[in-house]
């Protein structure tokens, strides 16, 4: 194979790679950033798409984040690819914090008593019996209501950051491409004059 390792990775190295990438998370972040900046759309469309993806990641509907992001991006005139990239905010590392935060905020907004002060919820039995109607009131409803404030706040913040970053990147890129075109034209003119 063309890109095979000289020395195959051992079991411990493979397990470590599952938890922490060999090149680190910074490389993934840089790739993600450049992927967003290089999208060919207006700064508003890219920023609205990323914001829609991040906003949908706050909801407890894990299997439907792409669909929610696409719907939000469509309503906000955002880029669908940027929306799909924005859903990367919700991942196995961030979901436990997102769910705990939205559940706490939702319970405070609804006015429910704290989990340690009342009856407990047996999630395992609810999922085994697939009693989603009983899961709605104690878990899903507070998480959905609690997702609204952080989704709006993070959506507005991310929109403004991504908008100005994309606008600056596209302006610099257009100036660079114009400079290269002028250089090529100058070379062509010099070539014609030398003939």
PARO-345390 format. One line per field, with one value per atom (N, C-alpha, C): residue in three letters; chain; atom name; x, z, y. Coordinates in steps of 0.02 Angstrom, whole numbers, plus 50000, padded with zeros to 5 digits. Example, Ala and Ser with C-alpha at 12.3 -4.5 7.8 and 13.67 -1.06 7.14 Angstrom:
! residues 2
residu <- [ala|ala|ala|ser|ser|ser];
chaine <- [A|A|A|A|A|A];
atome <- [N|CA|C|N|CA|C];
east <- [50660|50615|50660|50642|50684|50645];
up <- [50390|50390|50390|50354|50357|50394];
north <- [49716|49775|49835|49888|49947|50002];
END
This chain:
! residues 195
residu <- [unk|unk|unk|unk|unk|unk|unk|unk|unk|unk|unk|unk|unk|unk|unk|unk|unk|unk|unk|unk|unk|unk|unk|unk|unk|unk|unk|unk|unk|unk|unk|unk|unk|unk|unk|unk|unk|unk|unk|unk|unk|unk|unk|unk|unk|unk|unk|unk|unk|unk|unk|unk|unk|unk|unk|unk|unk|unk|unk|unk|unk|unk|unk|unk|unk|unk|unk|unk|unk|unk|unk|unk|unk|unk|unk|unk|unk|unk|unk|unk|unk|unk|unk|unk|unk|unk|unk|unk|unk|unk|unk|unk|unk|unk|unk|unk|unk|unk|unk|unk|unk|unk|unk|unk|unk|unk|unk|unk|unk|unk|unk|unk|unk|unk|unk|unk|unk|unk|unk|unk|unk|unk|unk|unk|unk|unk|unk|unk|unk|unk|unk|unk|unk|unk|unk|unk|unk|unk|unk|unk|unk|unk|unk|unk|unk|unk|unk|unk|unk|unk|unk|unk|unk|unk|unk|unk|unk|unk|unk|unk|unk|unk|unk|unk|unk|unk|unk|unk|unk|unk|unk|unk|unk|unk|unk|unk|unk|unk|unk|unk|unk|unk|unk|unk|unk|unk|unk|unk|unk|unk|unk|unk|unk|unk|unk|unk|unk|unk|unk|unk|unk|unk|unk|unk|unk|unk|unk|unk|unk|unk|unk|unk|unk|unk|unk|unk|unk|unk|unk|unk|unk|unk|unk|unk|unk|unk|unk|unk|unk|unk|unk|unk|unk|unk|unk|unk|unk|unk|unk|unk|unk|unk|unk|unk|unk|unk|unk|unk|unk|unk|unk|unk|unk|unk|unk|unk|unk|unk|unk|unk|unk|unk|unk|unk|unk|unk|unk|unk|unk|unk|unk|unk|unk|unk|unk|unk|unk|unk|unk|unk|unk|unk|unk|unk|unk|unk|unk|unk|unk|unk|unk|unk|unk|unk|unk|unk|unk|unk|unk|unk|unk|unk|unk|unk|unk|unk|unk|unk|unk|unk|unk|unk|unk|unk|unk|unk|unk|unk|unk|unk|unk|unk|unk|unk|unk|unk|unk|unk|unk|unk|unk|unk|unk|unk|unk|unk|unk|unk|unk|unk|unk|unk|unk|unk|unk|unk|unk|unk|unk|unk|unk|unk|unk|unk|unk|unk|unk|unk|unk|unk|unk|unk|unk|unk|unk|unk|unk|unk|unk|unk|unk|unk|unk|unk|unk|unk|unk|unk|unk|unk|unk|unk|unk|unk|unk|unk|unk|unk|unk|unk|unk|unk|unk|unk|unk|unk|unk|unk|unk|unk|unk|unk|unk|unk|unk|unk|unk|unk|unk|unk|unk|unk|unk|unk|unk|unk|unk|unk|unk|unk|unk|unk|unk|unk|unk|unk|unk|unk|unk|unk|unk|unk|unk|unk|unk|unk|unk|unk|unk|unk|unk|unk|unk|unk|unk|unk|unk|unk|unk|unk|unk|unk|unk|unk|unk|unk|unk|unk|unk|unk|unk|unk|unk|unk|unk|unk|unk|unk|unk|unk|unk|unk|unk|unk|unk|unk|unk|unk|unk|unk|unk|unk|unk|unk|unk|unk|unk|unk|unk|unk|unk|unk|unk|unk|unk|unk|unk|unk|unk|unk|unk|unk|unk|unk|unk|unk|unk|unk|unk|unk|unk|unk|unk|unk|unk|unk|unk|unk|unk|unk|unk|unk|unk|unk|unk|unk|unk|unk|unk|unk|unk|unk|unk|unk|unk|unk|unk|unk|unk|unk|unk|unk|unk|unk|unk|unk|unk|unk|unk|unk|unk|unk|unk|unk|unk|unk|unk|unk|unk|unk|unk|unk|unk|unk|unk|unk|unk|unk|unk|unk|unk|unk|unk|unk|unk|unk|unk|unk|unk|unk|unk|unk|unk|unk|unk];
chaine <- [A|A|A|A|A|A|A|A|A|A|A|A|A|A|A|A|A|A|A|A|A|A|A|A|A|A|A|A|A|A|A|A|A|A|A|A|A|A|A|A|A|A|A|A|A|A|A|A|A|A|A|A|A|A|A|A|A|A|A|A|A|A|A|A|A|A|A|A|A|A|A|A|A|A|A|A|A|A|A|A|A|A|A|A|A|A|A|A|A|A|A|A|A|A|A|A|A|A|A|A|A|A|A|A|A|A|A|A|A|A|A|A|A|A|A|A|A|A|A|A|A|A|A|A|A|A|A|A|A|A|A|A|A|A|A|A|A|A|A|A|A|A|A|A|A|A|A|A|A|A|A|A|A|A|A|A|A|A|A|A|A|A|A|A|A|A|A|A|A|A|A|A|A|A|A|A|A|A|A|A|A|A|A|A|A|A|A|A|A|A|A|A|A|A|A|A|A|A|A|A|A|A|A|A|A|A|A|A|A|A|A|A|A|A|A|A|A|A|A|A|A|A|A|A|A|A|A|A|A|A|A|A|A|A|A|A|A|A|A|A|A|A|A|A|A|A|A|A|A|A|A|A|A|A|A|A|A|A|A|A|A|A|A|A|A|A|A|A|A|A|A|A|A|A|A|A|A|A|A|A|A|A|A|A|A|A|A|A|A|A|A|A|A|A|A|A|A|A|A|A|A|A|A|A|A|A|A|A|A|A|A|A|A|A|A|A|A|A|A|A|A|A|A|A|A|A|A|A|A|A|A|A|A|A|A|A|A|A|A|A|A|A|A|A|A|A|A|A|A|A|A|A|A|A|A|A|A|A|A|A|A|A|A|A|A|A|A|A|A|A|A|A|A|A|A|A|A|A|A|A|A|A|A|A|A|A|A|A|A|A|A|A|A|A|A|A|A|A|A|A|A|A|A|A|A|A|A|A|A|A|A|A|A|A|A|A|A|A|A|A|A|A|A|A|A|A|A|A|A|A|A|A|A|A|A|A|A|A|A|A|A|A|A|A|A|A|A|A|A|A|A|A|A|A|A|A|A|A|A|A|A|A|A|A|A|A|A|A|A|A|A|A|A|A|A|A|A|A|A|A|A|A|A|A|A|A|A|A|A|A|A|A|A|A|A|A|A|A|A|A|A|A|A|A|A|A|A|A|A|A|A|A|A|A|A|A|A|A|A|A|A|A|A|A|A|A|A|A|A|A|A|A|A|A|A|A|A|A|A|A|A|A|A|A|A|A|A|A|A|A|A|A|A|A|A|A|A|A|A|A|A|A|A|A|A|A|A|A|A|A|A|A|A|A|A|A|A|A|A|A|A|A|A|A|A];
atome <- [N|CA|C|N|CA|C|N|CA|C|N|CA|C|N|CA|C|N|CA|C|N|CA|C|N|CA|C|N|CA|C|N|CA|C|N|CA|C|N|CA|C|N|CA|C|N|CA|C|N|CA|C|N|CA|C|N|CA|C|N|CA|C|N|CA|C|N|CA|C|N|CA|C|N|CA|C|N|CA|C|N|CA|C|N|CA|C|N|CA|C|N|CA|C|N|CA|C|N|CA|C|N|CA|C|N|CA|C|N|CA|C|N|CA|C|N|CA|C|N|CA|C|N|CA|C|N|CA|C|N|CA|C|N|CA|C|N|CA|C|N|CA|C|N|CA|C|N|CA|C|N|CA|C|N|CA|C|N|CA|C|N|CA|C|N|CA|C|N|CA|C|N|CA|C|N|CA|C|N|CA|C|N|CA|C|N|CA|C|N|CA|C|N|CA|C|N|CA|C|N|CA|C|N|CA|C|N|CA|C|N|CA|C|N|CA|C|N|CA|C|N|CA|C|N|CA|C|N|CA|C|N|CA|C|N|CA|C|N|CA|C|N|CA|C|N|CA|C|N|CA|C|N|CA|C|N|CA|C|N|CA|C|N|CA|C|N|CA|C|N|CA|C|N|CA|C|N|CA|C|N|CA|C|N|CA|C|N|CA|C|N|CA|C|N|CA|C|N|CA|C|N|CA|C|N|CA|C|N|CA|C|N|CA|C|N|CA|C|N|CA|C|N|CA|C|N|CA|C|N|CA|C|N|CA|C|N|CA|C|N|CA|C|N|CA|C|N|CA|C|N|CA|C|N|CA|C|N|CA|C|N|CA|C|N|CA|C|N|CA|C|N|CA|C|N|CA|C|N|CA|C|N|CA|C|N|CA|C|N|CA|C|N|CA|C|N|CA|C|N|CA|C|N|CA|C|N|CA|C|N|CA|C|N|CA|C|N|CA|C|N|CA|C|N|CA|C|N|CA|C|N|CA|C|N|CA|C|N|CA|C|N|CA|C|N|CA|C|N|CA|C|N|CA|C|N|CA|C|N|CA|C|N|CA|C|N|CA|C|N|CA|C|N|CA|C|N|CA|C|N|CA|C|N|CA|C|N|CA|C|N|CA|C|N|CA|C|N|CA|C|N|CA|C|N|CA|C|N|CA|C|N|CA|C|N|CA|C|N|CA|C|N|CA|C|N|CA|C|N|CA|C|N|CA|C|N|CA|C|N|CA|C|N|CA|C|N|CA|C|N|CA|C|N|CA|C|N|CA|C|N|CA|C|N|CA|C|N|CA|C|N|CA|C|N|CA|C|N|CA|C|N|CA|C|N|CA|C|N|CA|C|N|CA|C|N|CA|C|N|CA|C|N|CA|C|N|CA|C|N|CA|C|N|CA|C|N|CA|C|N|CA|C|N|CA|C|N|CA|C|N|CA|C|N|CA|C|N|CA|C|N|CA|C|N|CA|C|N|CA|C|N|CA|C|N|CA|C|N|CA|C|N|CA|C|N|CA|C|N|CA|C|N|CA|C|N|CA|C|N|CA|C];
east <- [50042|50000|50044|50016|50055|50068|50019|50026|50027|50052|50054|50114|50107|50161|50216|50278|50333|50327|50313|50305|50231|50195|50123|50112|50058|50042|50022|50046|50028|49960|49938|49872|49866|49918|49915|49913|49951|49951|49884|49852|49785|49734|49738|49691|49702|49765|49780|49753|49758|49734|49658|49622|49550|49532|49573|49559|49589|49652|49687|49721|49704|49734|49810|49844|49917|49942|49910|49931|49897|49855|49823|49758|49721|49658|49668|49725|49738|49738|49766|49767|49696|49653|49584|49548|49562|49531|49553|49618|49644|49611|49605|49573|49501|49465|49395|49390|49434|49433|49446|49496|49510|49454|49423|49368|49310|49296|49242|49261|49322|49342|49344|49358|49365|49300|49245|49181|49167|49136|49121|49048|49039|48973|48985|48932|48939|48956|48987|49002|48939|48883|48821|48799|48801|48778|48821|48887|48931|48921|48918|48909|48841|48789|48722|48720|48754|48756|48792|48850|48887|48847|48816|48775|48715|48685|48629|48651|48710|48736|48750|48779|48794|48730|48683|48619|48582|48584|48549|48584|48649|48685|48665|48635|48613|48549|48513|48450|48464|48418|48430|48415|48398|48380|48442|48480|48546|48544|48499|48498|48473|48448|48417|48453|48514|48550|48562|48578|48588|48524|48469|48406|48385|48394|48379|48424|48488|48536|48518|48499|48481|48418|48369|48308|48322|48362|48379|48420|48467|48508|48464|48416|48371|48331|48306|48267|48310|48374|48418|48457|48442|48478|48552|48565|48633|48656|48720|48750|48740|48716|48702|48766|48819|48882|48909|48904|48926|48883|48819|48776|48797|48814|48838|48903|48948|49011|48999|48949|48934|48908|48879|48854|48910|48972|49030|49039|49006|49007|48980|48929|48901|48936|48978|49015|49020|49045|49046|49084|49129|49164|49122|49080|49042|48970|48943|48874|48860|48901|48884|48878|48921|48917|48856|48843|48784|48721|48714|48653|48644|48697|48692|48674|48705|48692|48620|48598|48530|48478|48491|48443|48437|48494|48492|48457|48475|48445|48370|48351|48280|48240|48269|48234|48225|48275|48268|48217|48215|48166|48095|48086|48019|47998|48047|48031|48025|48054|48053|48100|48086|48130|48195|48247|48312|48310|48355|48354|48364|48405|48418|48364|48316|48265|48199|48193|48128|48137|48092|48094|48150|48177|48230|48200|48239|48218|48259|48226|48260|48262|48315|48320|48326|48361|48371|48304|48261|48196|48152|48156|48117|48139|48204|48228|48216|48219|48206|48133|48088|48017|47996|48042|48029|47968|47965|47911|47934|47936|47959|47911|47848|47799|47815|47840|47859|47928|47968|48034|48029|47974|47966|47968|47925|47918|47981|48010|48066|48133|48141|48207|48206|48168|48171|48143|48089|48059|48107|48137|48184|48246|48269|48327|48312|48252|48233|48223|48190|48180|48246|48288|48353|48402|48389|48434|48424|48367|48352|48401|48412|48458|48530|48561|48630|48634|48582|48583|48580|48537|48532|48596|48623|48684|48743|48753|48809|48799|48737|48723|48741|48721|48738|48812|48845|48917|48955|48939|48973|48959|48898|48882|48927|48934|48975|49048|49075|49145|49158|49116|49126|49115|49066|49053|49114|49142|49200|49262|49270|49328|49323|49265|49256|49262|49233|49237|49310|49348|49419|49459|49446|49481|49466|49402|49384|49412|49415|49445|49519|49555|49626|49638|49595|49603|49591|49539|49526|49585|49613|49670|49730|49741|49797|49788|49728|49715|49721|49699|49706|49779|49819|49890|49924|49906|49934|49914|49851|49829|49867|49880|49920|49991|50020|50088|50090|50040|50038|50030|49988|49979|50043|50078|50142|50193|50195|50241|50222|50158|50135|50153|50144|50161|50236|50277|50350|50370|50336|50351|50335|50280|50260|50309|50332|50377|50446|50465|50532|50533|50475|50473|50486];
up <- [50000|50000|50000|49974|49966|50032|50076|50137|50199|50194|50251|50295|50360|50407|50400|50413|50411|50469|50527|50586|50606|50601|50618|50691|50701|50768|50813|50874|50923|50953|50995|51026|51069|51109|51153|51113|51058|51017|50982|50962|50932|50982|51044|51096|51113|51117|51131|51074|51012|50955|50955|50988|50994|51041|51092|51142|51122|51100|51081|51014|50962|50896|50898|50854|50853|50838|50794|50776|50820|50867|50912|50883|50926|50905|50868|50877|50844|50768|50744|50671|50644|50681|50659|50659|50710|50714|50656|50640|50583|50518|50509|50448|50444|50499|50502|50485|50515|50503|50429|50399|50329|50284|50303|50263|50262|50319|50323|50284|50293|50260|50185|50159|50087|50051|50087|50053|50005|49949|49900|49909|49951|49963|49995|50005|50037|50111|50141|50213|50256|50236|50273|50269|50209|50200|50240|50238|50275|50351|50374|50446|50470|50431|50450|50451|50404|50402|50463|50479|50538|50602|50607|50666|50671|50614|50615|50638|50616|50637|50712|50738|50809|50850|50826|50862|50865|50811|50811|50856|50867|50911|50984|51003|51072|51087|51037|51048|51068|51102|51123|51069|51009|50955|50915|50942|50915|50843|50824|50756|50704|50727|50681|50677|50701|50701|50630|50583|50514|50485|50496|50469|50499|50565|50598|50572|50564|50539|50468|50426|50357|50356|50398|50400|50425|50477|50503|50451|50419|50369|50310|50291|50237|50258|50320|50344|50350|50367|50376|50313|50258|50194|50203|50238|50251|50203|50204|50163|50197|50159|50188|50207|50169|50187|50251|50259|50321|50379|50368|50421|50442|50393|50409|50448|50429|50465|50536|50544|50610|50659|50634|50680|50713|50691|50724|50795|50813|50882|50930|50908|50949|50931|50975|50964|51029|51029|51091|51149|51134|51189|51219|51179|51205|51225|51200|51216|51291|51331|51402|51435|51416|51445|51418|51354|51324|51357|51364|51392|51465|51504|51575|51582|51542|51545|51525|51468|51445|51493|51523|51571|51632|51658|51717|51701|51645|51626|51614|51581|51569|51632|51680|51744|51781|51778|51811|51776|51709|51672|51683|51687|51697|51770|51815|51886|51919|51887|51917|51977|52022|52079|52056|52094|52076|52081|52045|52041|52109|52152|52216|52268|52253|52302|52293|52244|52232|52207|52165|52139|52087|52082|52034|51969|51916|51850|51833|51817|51796|51720|51691|51618|51584|51616|51586|51574|51625|51616|51565|51563|51515|51443|51433|51366|51349|51399|51385|51364|51396|51381|51324|51303|51251|51267|51329|51350|51342|51281|51267|51292|51299|51325|51398|51435|51504|51508|51455|51453|51435|51403|51380|51437|51487|51540|51584|51608|51654|51619|51556|51525|51462|51412|51347|51348|51383|51385|51418|51477|51505|51460|51427|51384|51323|51295|51237|51255|51310|51331|51354|51388|51411|51354|51296|51239|51205|51215|51179|51197|51262|51276|51252|51267|51242|51166|51134|51061|51030|51056|51030|51043|51103|51121|51079|51075|51036|50961|50938|50868|50849|50890|50876|50880|50930|50938|50880|50862|50808|50742|50732|50669|50660|50712|50704|50694|50730|50723|50653|50631|50566|50509|50516|50464|50451|50505|50496|50474|50497|50476|50402|50379|50308|50264|50287|50247|50239|50293|50289|50245|50252|50212|50138|50122|50051|50022|50062|50037|50023|50069|50059|49999|49992|49936|49869|49866|49803|49786|49837|49825|49801|49830|49810|49738|49721|49653|49602|49621|49575|49565|49617|49611|49566|49574|49531|49458|49447|49378|49348|49388|49364|49347|49389|49375|49311|49300|49237|49177|49184|49129|49114|49167|49157|49122|49141|49109|49036|49022|48952|48911|48940|48904|48891|48942|48932|48878|48876|48826|48755|48749|48684|48662|48708|48692|48671|48700|48684|48614|48587|48519|48467];
north <- [49940|50000|50062|50115|50176|50211|50216|50255|50211|50151|50107|50125|50113|50127|50075|50096|50049|49999|50026|49984|49988|49933|49935|49957|49994|50019|49961|49964|49913|49927|49882|49887|49950|49963|50022|50087|50089|50149|50159|50104|50109|50133|50107|50129|50203|50224|50293|50338|50313|50351|50361|50315|50323|50380|50390|50442|50509|50507|50568|50557|50595|50585|50594|50558|50560|50630|50666|50734|50787|50766|50813|50841|50875|50905|50970|51002|51066|51059|51004|50994|50986|50951|50943|51010|51051|51117|51160|51159|51198|51176|51111|51085|51109|51104|51126|51201|51240|51312|51328|51297|51310|51284|51230|51203|51253|51284|51333|51396|51420|51482|51476|51417|51409|51391|51389|51377|51434|51418|51470|51491|51539|51568|51637|51674|51739|51730|51780|51774|51762|51793|51782|51709|51681|51612|51563|51573|51528|51536|51598|51610|51585|51596|51572|51496|51464|51391|51362|51389|51364|51376|51435|51450|51402|51386|51339|51270|51248|51183|51181|51234|51236|51241|51281|51287|51220|51182|51118|51067|51075|51029|51035|51089|51097|51057|51037|51000|50928|50895|50826|50774|50795|50749|50730|50683|50667|50643|50602|50576|50626|50682|50729|50796|50800|50864|50890|50845|50868|50896|50861|50885|50951|50958|51022|51078|51062|51112|51133|51085|51102|51145|51129|51169|51240|51245|51312|51351|51318|51352|51375|51335|51355|51417|51418|51475|51538|51530|51587|51605|51571|51580|51564|51509|51488|51434|51420|51368|51301|51251|51185|51148|51157|51124|51154|51219|51251|51227|51216|51190|51120|51078|51011|51014|51060|51067|51094|51136|51164|51113|51059|51007|50969|50980|50948|50973|51028|51053|51000|50965|50911|50846|50822|50760|50722|50661|50622|50654|50700|50735|50790|50823|50880|50862|50806|50790|50783|50751|50747|50816|50863|50930|50968|50960|50993|50968|50902|50873|50893|50890|50909|50983|51025|51096|51113|51084|51100|51072|51015|50986|51031|51054|51098|51164|51195|51259|51249|51195|51182|51172|51135|51126|51191|51235|51300|51343|51339|51380|51355|51290|51261|51269|51266|51270|51202|51150|51083|51082|51035|51026|50994|51002|50974|50898|50865|50792|50759|50787|50756|50769|50811|50829|50794|50751|50719|50648|50628|50560|50554|50494|50482|50455|50460|50437|50376|50321|50260|50258|50289|50294|50227|50180|50114|50079|50079|50046|50083|50150|50188|50172|50165|50148|50075|50030|49959|49949|49984|49977|50024|50067|50117|50160|50182|50226|50298|50320|50388|50441|50422|50471|50487|50437|50450|50483|50477|50508|50582|50602|50670|50721|50713|50764|50770|50715|50725|50739|50719|50725|50769|50749|50783|50854|50865|50932|50982|50966|51015|51025|50971|50979|51022|51013|51052|51126|51139|51209|51239|51200|51224|51235|51207|51216|51283|51316|51377|51434|51451|51507|51496|51438|51431|51426|51398|51393|51463|51506|51574|51613|51608|51644|51621|51555|51530|51542|51539|51553|51624|51672|51742|51755|51727|51736|51705|51644|51609|51643|51666|51701|51761|51802|51863|51846|51796|51778|51750|51704|51672|51723|51766|51816|51859|51888|51932|51893|51832|51792|51775|51754|51737|51799|51854|51915|51937|51935|51954|51905|51841|51791|51800|51810|51818|51882|51935|51998|51989|51957|51945|51899|51849|51802|51836|51879|51915|51961|51995|52039|51999|51941|51899|51874|51852|51828|51885|51945|52003|52020|52016|52029|51977|51915|51863|51874|51895|51908|51966|52020|52076|52054|52012|51987|51947|51904|51866|51912|51962|52010|52047|52069|52104|52059|51995|51947|51938|51935|51927|51989|52048|52110|52114|52097|52096|52045|51989|51939|51963|52000|52027|52081|52123|52178|52152|52096|52069|52038|52024|51993|52043];
END
